[in-house]
């Protein structure tokens, strides 16, 4: 994220003490009063979908607050919108290999957002994925949407798609965030959920399994066909 000083030296990344301040800041408590929703309070459902290495957040388009995520207009017939994020070189290549992954972890790199539009039930669209179901308060959902909206790199209005996405009706968009050791795809996703009030600690969710376990145990419930015992 912004504010981290970075210098490449002999194939390693040097991070200033500010990096550790930001990392420790991610351990602070999430915003109070957003989660769980109060008794009788209207809720907005979302889903966390595992893709083996990272996870995507699925939201209903009609629930998105006005003025946020204008890129949704690229999917006019979709009921749902899945949003993912990751290193640009690794995420956008069908032939990604360990070298791309190693580069993404060793030094700061540019990133992209991956948007997928679909209308089938989430468990039908991702029949082989582990899925976590969550219910957010309206304020928590709006706060998460503002977080996601601010991640896009836009010159004016809506961000311009870079290329087709990985599956279905999908596209990649430029992101203003930087991928690095302290901001991996799963840490980034945990930050989005934490913005909604979910009691997860982003810095402790490096892997997708860790992320899903933490979310399932604190603020969601498992769905899908490949759930854990």
C-alpha positions, 0 to 999 in steps of 0.5 A: 500500500502507499507510504511504504519506502522500497529499494531493490538491492541485490535481488532483495527488497528493503522496506523501511521501518514504516513498513512494519508500522503499517504491518502492525497497524493491520493487527488493530481491531476492525471498526466497531459497530459494523459487525455483526449486524444488530438483531433485526437489522437488514443484512447484505450477503456476500461470498468469499470464493477460494481459487486455490491460490487466492480468493475472490469476493462476490457481491450482488450488483444491485446492492452496490451503493450509488456512485461506487464501482462504476466498472460494474456497467461493463457487466449489465446483465450480471446479477453478481460481481466477483472481485479479485486482486493480484500481481499484474504479471502473474494474475493476467497470464494463463502460463504463469509459472513459479518465476512470476510468483517468485518475482511477485513475492520478492519485490514490489510490483504493479497489480490488477483487479479481476472482475467477473459478472454472472447470474447463476447461484454462486455455488452453481457458478463455482461448483468445485470451490470452497465458499464462505457465506457472510452477512454484513450490515448495510454500513459495513457493506458500504464501507467495504464497497468504498474500499474496493472502489478506491483500489481502481486506477482511474484517469476519469470516471470508470477504469478502462479494462486492460484485457479479458479475464480468466473465465466467463464474462470477466475483465482485468482492470488497473489497480493503484495498489502495489503487490509486495511481501506485506500486501499479497492477494489474500492480505488484500482481501482480508483488508476488504473484509476488515473494512466491513467490520469482520474481525480478521487480521490482514497480516495473518492471512498470507495463504488462502486456506488461512484466510478462509479458515479465519473468516469461517471461524469468525464471521461466516459459514462454509458452503460449496462442494469442497468444504473442510471437516 
